[in-house]
């Protein structure tokens, strides 16, 4: 027999021996006498009653010497959420009252008393109701002696629950047990201390802020109402106005009208547009804040504001300056709530003119042009639709552009390479600058509606060129981009 087979036989024999020992341990000692059978834990000995005020009470069983006979598990009360009438909480977050009504055959409806105009956060009242309806404990931890051992010298919460049978339960929440074993509670007027699972009673620590919905506003109902007709932003003392671009000459969604009229960055304007509707907060920080609380939240004089008009309504928002954690305090006009939200979800708070201006000096669609002049050389462009049908009868439509320099038709691939290099010259910065001398590159675009735009680049020394559109300085372009456009134009001329 080889060593491998011998090892397997030894392991099997050991397993059989262990199984036999377990069976022997489970057998009643001294034969089959029932009185000597293994003890089954039937839970703590607790007697229940309702006092003259209708408050549920529980008393743990003790022996003649006053020692608890069993500190095992048990249940303090057993109702269903449908049998709740009201829940009153007092904790470090203040006081709140929730009423509960369960129409026959329907879900329970919860109302936060005094805050009826606000939607409640989904699931939050259910957490309180579940703890208020049925409360199990894992062990009897001891008796309250007035000390701080269990945290009842300064309870964290007191919950008073009223049921549909007009009885009540009072649950007092103390400290959390060591090693995350649970949380200590007392029940009714008794001094007995019970250990319960922390997640079950943690909803008793909720304040009003924890119950208000985190939905700040709704998303647009459809595409027709999704784009703002105007967006007005103030951020850090600067003001900006965005309006939608509906023309066909440029691939832009918005253009700026304040502080200057020019096309907006597609990336930044898209982010701002996406940070107005359908906002969801991290937390509700304040409800019905006082003037002093607004000042502490940085909202008495907001760092940023936004006003947006839509076909189905308007939105006004105000925000504090982002903090070190990347959060801002935010308020929606018409709702007296201060929310916290990640600054990245509301990029308009930290926008700037440099971020908002287009990434390009001027980038028209080539398909919108009928002509283009480059440093005095004229090109004629014609774009038409081409319809084709494949072998299976499927029709498709595409655009075809032809380009001529005088009578000579140019290869569209060569012209497109030059066009991309010239039209897509990036705006390095929107800084003010002075123009001197003659431009080294001038691009004149003629559109299919007969209008024109002239873009010119002037050497400014160093690695920048000053870029102008129709004589207005747009800022600076990089020398490398202008040089690339000139080189590709030279290559086009030689092709």
PLY file of the C-alpha trace (Angstrom):
ply
format ascii 1.0
element vertex 495
property float x
property float y
property float z
element edge 494
property int vertex1
property int vertex2
end_header
0.00 0.00 0.00
1.43 3.38 -0.97
1.73 6.35 1.43
-1.10 8.31 -0.23
-3.65 5.51 0.31
-2.45 5.03 3.89
-3.01 8.77 4.64
-6.54 8.65 3.20
-7.44 5.63 5.37
-6.09 7.37 8.50
-8.16 10.51 7.76
-11.35 8.44 7.25
-10.75 6.54 10.49
-10.25 9.78 12.40
-13.49 11.21 10.99
-15.43 8.09 12.03
-13.97 8.28 15.56
-14.92 11.97 15.94
-18.49 11.28 14.74
-18.83 8.47 17.26
-17.64 10.71 20.10
-20.18 13.40 19.15
-23.01 10.82 19.25
-21.89 9.63 22.70
-21.79 13.21 24.01
-25.33 13.84 22.81
-26.75 10.72 24.46
-28.51 11.23 27.85
-26.19 10.50 30.74
-26.85 7.44 32.82
-29.21 5.82 30.33
-32.44 7.10 28.78
-33.83 9.10 31.72
-35.69 12.24 30.38
-34.72 14.20 33.48
-31.05 13.89 32.55
-31.53 14.91 28.86
-29.55 17.84 27.44
-30.96 21.17 28.59
-32.83 23.21 25.95
-32.66 27.01 26.24
-36.29 28.17 26.27
-35.39 31.83 26.72
-35.53 34.23 29.65
-38.32 34.03 32.23
-40.26 37.27 31.74
-43.73 38.15 32.98
-45.73 40.76 31.07
-48.50 43.12 32.13
-50.18 46.42 31.27
-50.43 49.00 34.04
-53.32 51.31 34.86
-52.13 53.81 32.24
-52.09 51.16 29.53
-48.29 51.00 29.44
-46.73 47.61 28.76
-44.41 46.35 31.49
-42.00 43.43 31.69
-40.40 41.85 34.76
-37.53 39.35 34.53
-37.86 36.26 36.74
-35.60 36.07 39.81
-34.95 33.47 42.47
-35.46 33.94 46.21
-32.07 35.63 46.44
-32.98 38.17 43.77
-30.73 36.62 41.16
-32.00 36.50 37.60
-33.02 32.93 36.89
-32.18 33.15 33.17
-30.57 35.97 31.27
-31.30 34.41 27.89
-33.22 35.76 24.87
-36.84 36.85 24.62
-39.42 39.23 23.18
-40.57 42.46 24.81
-43.51 43.11 22.51
-44.98 41.65 19.37
-47.20 43.80 17.17
-47.25 44.55 13.45
-46.72 47.98 11.87
-50.40 47.93 10.90
-51.23 47.98 14.64
-49.36 51.24 15.25
-51.16 54.51 15.89
-48.40 56.95 16.85
-44.66 57.11 17.60
-43.09 59.81 19.76
-39.29 60.09 19.86
-37.08 62.17 22.13
-33.34 62.09 21.50
-30.29 64.27 20.93
-31.78 65.41 17.62
-34.89 66.81 19.31
-38.47 65.61 19.46
-40.62 64.25 16.68
-44.05 62.67 16.29
-45.19 60.28 13.60
-48.77 59.11 13.14
-49.59 55.85 11.40
-52.80 54.88 9.60
-53.29 51.57 7.82
-56.40 51.44 5.62
-57.75 47.93 5.24
-55.85 46.05 2.59
-53.43 48.92 1.97
-49.95 49.96 3.06
-49.42 51.98 6.23
-49.36 55.75 5.71
-46.98 57.68 7.99
-47.20 61.41 8.69
-44.46 63.49 10.28
-46.49 65.83 12.49
-45.71 69.49 11.91
-43.88 68.77 8.66
-46.76 67.52 6.57
-45.71 69.62 3.56
-42.47 67.66 3.19
-42.13 64.24 1.65
-40.55 61.67 3.93
-37.47 59.68 3.03
-38.41 56.28 1.68
-37.93 53.54 4.28
-37.09 55.84 7.21
-40.49 55.72 8.97
-40.68 51.99 8.30
-37.44 51.50 10.26
-38.93 53.23 13.28
-42.20 51.34 12.89
-40.49 47.95 12.72
-38.63 48.65 15.97
-41.80 50.02 17.58
-43.93 47.04 16.59
-41.77 44.07 17.56
-38.74 44.12 19.83
-36.67 41.05 20.56
-33.70 40.91 22.92
-30.72 38.61 22.78
-30.07 38.52 26.53
-30.86 40.15 29.85
-27.80 42.27 30.54
-28.50 43.27 34.15
-30.31 45.90 36.18
-30.08 49.67 36.10
-28.34 50.86 39.24
-28.26 54.51 38.29
-24.67 54.39 37.07
-23.24 55.05 33.64
-22.25 51.47 32.89
-25.17 50.94 30.52
-25.70 54.58 29.49
-29.03 55.17 31.23
-27.73 58.06 33.30
-28.03 59.97 30.00
-30.28 57.91 27.70
-29.76 58.48 23.99
-33.44 58.12 23.15
-36.87 57.50 24.65
-39.55 56.15 22.33
-43.22 56.18 23.34
-45.32 54.00 21.08
-49.14 54.00 20.93
-50.94 51.03 19.39
-54.40 50.70 17.88
-55.55 48.84 21.03
-54.76 52.10 22.92
-51.91 50.53 24.88
-48.43 52.03 24.94
-44.83 50.92 25.08
-41.93 52.99 26.38
-38.48 52.03 25.16
-35.39 53.75 26.57
-32.16 53.43 24.57
-28.85 53.42 26.43
-25.29 52.85 25.27
-23.93 50.38 22.76
-22.44 47.25 24.28
-18.70 46.57 23.90
-17.39 44.66 20.89
-20.47 45.56 18.80
-22.60 43.02 20.64
-25.68 45.22 20.52
-27.39 48.12 22.33
-28.82 48.30 25.85
-32.50 49.19 26.30
-35.02 49.39 29.11
-38.70 48.65 28.73
-41.59 50.41 30.43
-40.90 51.51 34.01
-38.71 48.52 34.79
-35.03 48.61 35.73
-34.13 45.45 33.86
-31.67 46.01 31.02
-31.93 44.10 27.78
-29.42 43.70 24.98
-30.89 44.11 21.50
-29.40 44.24 18.03
-28.17 47.77 17.34
-29.67 47.97 13.84
-33.13 47.33 15.25
-33.25 50.29 17.65
-30.97 52.74 15.81
-34.03 54.32 14.09
-35.09 55.56 17.56
-32.13 57.96 17.27
-33.54 59.61 14.14
-34.32 63.30 14.08
-36.60 65.23 11.76
-33.69 65.71 9.36
-33.30 61.95 8.97
-36.92 61.57 7.93
-37.22 64.32 5.33
-36.81 63.09 1.76
-33.39 63.55 0.19
-34.98 64.30 -3.19
-34.31 68.01 -3.76
-36.23 68.34 -7.03
-37.53 66.18 -9.84
-35.98 65.42 -13.18
-37.52 66.69 -16.39
-40.54 64.68 -17.47
-39.38 64.33 -21.09
-36.85 65.54 -23.64
-39.02 68.52 -24.56
-38.67 69.97 -21.06
-35.09 68.89 -20.36
-33.16 71.83 -21.83
-33.23 75.15 -20.03
-34.36 78.22 -21.98
-31.97 80.34 -19.94
-29.48 79.64 -17.13
-28.21 82.44 -14.93
-25.33 81.64 -12.57
-23.38 83.61 -10.00
-20.26 82.01 -8.57
-17.65 83.64 -6.37
-18.87 87.11 -7.32
-18.93 86.53 -11.11
-22.11 86.30 -13.21
-22.79 84.18 -16.29
-25.78 83.69 -18.56
-26.25 80.68 -20.81
-28.83 80.32 -23.56
-29.45 77.35 -25.83
-27.97 77.40 -29.32
-30.53 76.24 -31.88
-28.67 77.01 -35.10
-27.09 74.58 -37.54
-23.66 76.17 -38.04
-21.99 74.90 -34.86
-22.10 71.76 -32.73
-22.93 73.57 -29.53
-25.73 73.24 -26.99
-25.34 76.63 -25.27
-23.73 79.99 -25.83
-22.78 82.68 -23.35
-24.43 86.10 -23.38
-22.81 87.34 -20.16
-20.10 88.49 -19.57
-19.41 88.09 -23.31
-21.29 86.66 -26.24
-19.48 83.55 -27.44
-20.04 79.84 -27.63
-19.95 77.89 -24.37
-17.81 74.89 -23.60
-19.78 71.82 -24.50
-18.34 69.95 -21.53
-18.88 72.62 -18.88
-22.32 73.71 -20.08
-23.42 70.08 -20.18
-22.27 69.59 -16.58
-24.11 72.72 -15.42
-27.27 71.69 -17.26
-27.07 68.30 -15.55
-26.68 69.85 -12.08
-30.02 71.65 -11.92
-32.84 69.10 -11.96
-33.13 65.65 -10.46
-30.84 66.54 -7.55
-30.50 64.10 -4.63
-28.93 65.25 -1.37
-26.38 63.50 0.82
-28.19 64.65 3.97
-30.86 67.01 5.20
-28.90 69.41 7.39
-31.52 71.90 8.61
-35.28 72.19 8.48
-36.85 75.63 8.96
-33.42 77.17 9.74
-33.09 80.38 11.71
-31.19 83.41 10.41
-28.22 82.44 12.58
-28.27 78.88 11.24
-28.36 80.15 7.65
-25.33 82.30 8.38
-23.47 79.31 9.85
-24.38 77.30 6.74
-23.01 80.03 4.46
-26.42 80.69 2.93
-27.27 84.12 4.30
-25.02 85.43 1.51
-24.68 82.45 -0.85
-21.38 81.81 -2.58
-23.28 80.70 -5.70
-26.80 81.00 -7.08
-28.58 79.56 -10.09
-31.79 80.47 -11.87
-33.03 78.36 -14.78
-36.16 78.62 -16.88
-37.81 75.56 -18.39
-40.97 75.16 -20.41
-42.59 73.43 -17.43
-41.33 75.73 -14.63
-38.39 77.54 -13.12
-35.66 76.46 -10.68
-33.80 78.66 -8.18
-30.94 77.27 -6.13
-28.42 78.79 -3.73
-25.28 77.20 -2.37
-22.41 77.76 0.03
-18.76 77.56 -0.92
-17.53 73.94 -1.14
-15.95 72.77 2.10
-12.81 70.69 2.61
-14.86 67.49 2.15
-16.13 68.63 -1.24
-19.67 69.29 -0.04
-21.88 72.36 -0.27
-24.97 73.44 1.64
-27.82 73.87 -0.81
-31.31 75.37 -0.72
-34.13 75.16 -3.27
-36.27 78.27 -3.52
-39.68 77.66 -1.97
-38.49 74.90 0.34
-37.15 75.89 3.75
-34.62 73.07 3.97
-30.83 73.12 3.90
-29.37 70.06 2.19
-25.79 68.89 1.86
-24.72 67.65 -1.55
-21.44 66.81 -3.25
-20.04 69.84 -5.07
-19.39 67.67 -8.12
-23.16 67.18 -8.50
-23.68 70.95 -8.78
-20.71 72.12 -10.88
-22.25 75.56 -11.40
-21.22 76.38 -7.83
-17.53 76.50 -8.81
-17.73 77.42 -12.49
-15.76 80.27 -14.05
-15.48 82.17 -17.30
-12.39 80.19 -18.20
-14.30 76.92 -17.75
-17.40 78.16 -19.55
-15.95 79.48 -22.79
-15.71 77.13 -25.74
-12.72 74.83 -25.98
-12.10 76.16 -29.49
-11.52 79.66 -30.86
-14.31 79.00 -33.39
-15.27 75.61 -34.74
-18.05 75.67 -37.36
-19.42 72.56 -39.03
-17.78 71.97 -42.39
-21.18 70.86 -43.76
-22.60 74.33 -43.00
-20.05 76.09 -45.25
-20.28 77.17 -48.86
-16.89 78.82 -48.88
-13.66 79.27 -46.96
-10.75 81.67 -47.50
-7.32 80.90 -46.05
-4.79 83.75 -46.19
-6.36 84.94 -49.46
-6.86 81.52 -51.07
-10.52 80.75 -51.80
-12.15 77.34 -51.49
-15.69 76.50 -52.56
-17.59 73.83 -50.62
-20.76 71.99 -51.54
-22.51 69.50 -49.26
-25.35 67.29 -50.44
-27.22 64.26 -49.20
-26.44 60.89 -50.71
-29.01 58.11 -50.65
-27.93 54.51 -51.11
-29.67 51.12 -51.01
-27.85 47.92 -50.12
-28.43 44.46 -51.58
-31.12 43.76 -48.99
-33.07 46.88 -49.86
-32.09 48.91 -46.79
-31.81 52.61 -47.50
-29.26 54.88 -45.84
-28.54 58.61 -46.06
-25.18 60.33 -45.69
-23.68 63.71 -46.49
-21.08 64.17 -49.18
-18.92 67.31 -49.34
-16.92 68.38 -52.37
-14.25 71.10 -52.24
-12.81 73.14 -55.11
-9.89 75.52 -55.31
-10.91 77.43 -58.41
-11.73 74.73 -60.98
-9.63 72.09 -59.25
-11.48 69.54 -57.09
-9.49 68.65 -53.99
-9.31 65.28 -52.32
-11.81 65.58 -49.46
-9.52 63.56 -47.18
-6.69 66.08 -47.64
-8.97 69.08 -47.14
-10.59 67.50 -44.06
-7.18 67.02 -42.45
-6.36 70.69 -42.98
-9.84 71.80 -41.91
-9.69 69.91 -38.62
-6.27 71.35 -37.82
-7.43 74.90 -38.60
-11.01 74.95 -37.29
-10.20 73.00 -34.15
-7.44 75.28 -32.89
-7.96 75.20 -29.14
-8.40 78.26 -26.96
-5.51 78.02 -24.52
-6.99 80.76 -22.31
-9.58 83.55 -22.64
-7.26 86.25 -21.30
-7.41 89.79 -22.66
-4.60 90.68 -25.06
-3.47 93.42 -27.45
-3.18 92.84 -31.20
-0.29 94.20 -33.24
1.02 93.68 -36.76
-0.59 91.45 -39.37
-2.13 88.04 -38.70
-0.12 85.00 -39.71
-3.25 82.96 -40.29
-6.65 84.28 -41.36
-9.67 82.00 -41.85
-12.86 83.41 -43.35
-15.90 81.11 -43.20
-18.91 81.66 -45.49
-22.08 79.87 -44.41
-24.99 78.57 -46.46
-27.13 81.50 -45.23
-24.65 84.00 -46.69
-23.16 85.15 -43.35
-19.43 85.10 -42.61
-17.01 84.84 -39.69
-13.36 85.85 -39.79
-10.85 84.23 -37.45
-7.31 85.63 -37.25
-4.18 84.64 -35.35
-1.48 87.17 -34.45
1.97 86.29 -33.17
2.28 87.50 -29.59
5.79 86.37 -28.75
6.65 83.30 -26.76
4.47 80.24 -27.35
1.11 81.99 -27.84
-0.85 83.66 -30.61
-3.64 86.18 -30.02
-6.90 84.86 -31.51
-9.67 87.15 -32.76
-13.13 86.49 -34.17
-14.53 89.30 -36.32
-12.02 91.64 -34.72
-12.87 90.73 -31.12
-10.09 89.19 -29.04
-11.06 85.72 -27.85
-7.83 85.04 -25.94
-4.74 83.03 -26.75
-4.04 79.99 -28.91
-0.92 77.88 -28.69
1.77 78.50 -31.25
2.04 74.77 -31.92
-1.64 74.58 -32.95
-1.36 77.52 -35.35
1.88 76.12 -36.82
0.21 72.74 -37.35
-2.68 74.40 -39.22
-0.27 76.38 -41.44
1.80 73.28 -42.20
-1.26 71.24 -43.14
-2.49 74.10 -45.37
0.87 74.12 -47.12
0.61 70.34 -47.61
-2.91 70.81 -49.03
-1.66 73.41 -51.52
1.06 71.05 -52.68
-1.19 68.01 -53.02
0 1
1 2
2 3
3 4
4 5
5 6
6 7
7 8
8 9
9 10
10 11
11 12
12 13
13 14
14 15
15 16
16 17
17 18
18 19
19 20
20 21
21 22
22 23
23 24
24 25
25 26
26 27
27 28
28 29
29 30
30 31
31 32
32 33
33 34
34 35
35 36
36 37
37 38
38 39
39 40
40 41
41 42
42 43
43 44
44 45
45 46
46 47
47 48
48 49
49 50
50 51
51 52
52 53
53 54
54 55
55 56
56 57
57 58
58 59
59 60
60 61
61 62
62 63
63 64
64 65
65 66
66 67
67 68
68 69
69 70
70 71
71 72
72 73
73 74
74 75
75 76
76 77
77 78
78 79
79 80
80 81
81 82
82 83
83 84
84 85
85 86
86 87
87 88
88 89
89 90
90 91
91 92
92 93
93 94
94 95
95 96
96 97
97 98
98 99
99 100
100 101
101 102
102 103
103 104
104 105
105 106
106 107
107 108
108 109
109 110
110 111
111 112
112 113
113 114
114 115
115 116
116 117
117 118
118 119
119 120
120 121
121 122
122 123
123 124
124 125
125 126
126 127
127 128
128 129
129 130
130 131
131 132
132 133
133 134
134 135
135 136
136 137
137 138
138 139
139 140
140 141
141 142
142 143
143 144
144 145
145 146
146 147
147 148
148 149
149 150
150 151
151 152
152 153
153 154
154 155
155 156
156 157
157 158
158 159
159 160
160 161
161 162
162 163
163 164
164 165
165 166
166 167
167 168
168 169
169 170
170 171
171 172
172 173
173 174
174 175
175 176
176 177
177 178
178 179
179 180
180 181
181 182
182 183
183 184
184 185
185 186
186 187
187 188
188 189
189 190
190 191
191 192
192 193
193 194
194 195
195 196
196 197
197 198
198 199
199 200
200 201
201 202
202 203
203 204
204 205
205 206
206 207
207 208
208 209
209 210
210 211
211 212
212 213
213 214
214 215
215 216
216 217
217 218
218 219
219 220
220 221
221 222
222 223
223 224
224 225
225 226
226 227
227 228
228 229
229 230
230 231
231 232
232 233
233 234
234 235
235 236
236 237
237 238
238 239
239 240
240 241
241 242
242 243
243 244
244 245
245 246
246 247
247 248
248 249
249 250
250 251
251 252
252 253
253 254
254 255
255 256
256 257
257 258
258 259
259 260
260 261
261 262
262 263
263 264
264 265
265 266
266 267
267 268
268 269
269 270
270 271
271 272
272 273
273 274
274 275
275 276
276 277
277 278
278 279
279 280
280 281
281 282
282 283
283 284
284 285
285 286
286 287
287 288
288 289
289 290
290 291
291 292
292 293
293 294
294 295
295 296
296 297
297 298
298 299
299 300
300 301
301 302
302 303
303 304
304 305
305 306
306 307
307 308
308 309
309 310
310 311
311 312
312 313
313 314
314 315
315 316
316 317
317 318
318 319
319 320
320 321
321 322
322 323
323 324
324 325
325 326
326 327
327 328
328 329
329 330
330 331
331 332
332 333
333 334
334 335
335 336
336 337
337 338
338 339
339 340
340 341
341 342
342 343
343 344
344 345
345 346
346 347
347 348
348 349
349 350
350 351
351 352
352 353
353 354
354 355
355 356
356 357
357 358
358 359
359 360
360 361
361 362
362 363
363 364
364 365
365 366
366 367
367 368
368 369
369 370
370 371
371 372
372 373
373 374
374 375
375 376
376 377
377 378
378 379
379 380
380 381
381 382
382 383
383 384
384 385
385 386
386 387
387 388
388 389
389 390
390 391
391 392
392 393
393 394
394 395
395 396
396 397
397 398
398 399
399 400
400 401
401 402
402 403
403 404
404 405
405 406
406 407
407 408
408 409
409 410
410 411
411 412
412 413
413 414
414 415
415 416
416 417
417 418
418 419
419 420
420 421
421 422
422 423
423 424
424 425
425 426
426 427
427 428
428 429
429 430
430 431
431 432
432 433
433 434
434 435
435 436
436 437
437 438
438 439
439 440
440 441
441 442
442 443
443 444
444 445
445 446
446 447
447 448
448 449
449 450
450 451
451 452
452 453
453 454
454 455
455 456
456 457
457 458
458 459
459 460
460 461
461 462
462 463
463 464
464 465
465 466
466 467
467 468
468 469
469 470
470 471
471 472
472 473
473 474
474 475
475 476
476 477
477 478
478 479
479 480
480 481
481 482
482 483
483 484
484 485
485 486
486 487
487 488
488 489
489 490
490 491
491 492
492 493
493 494
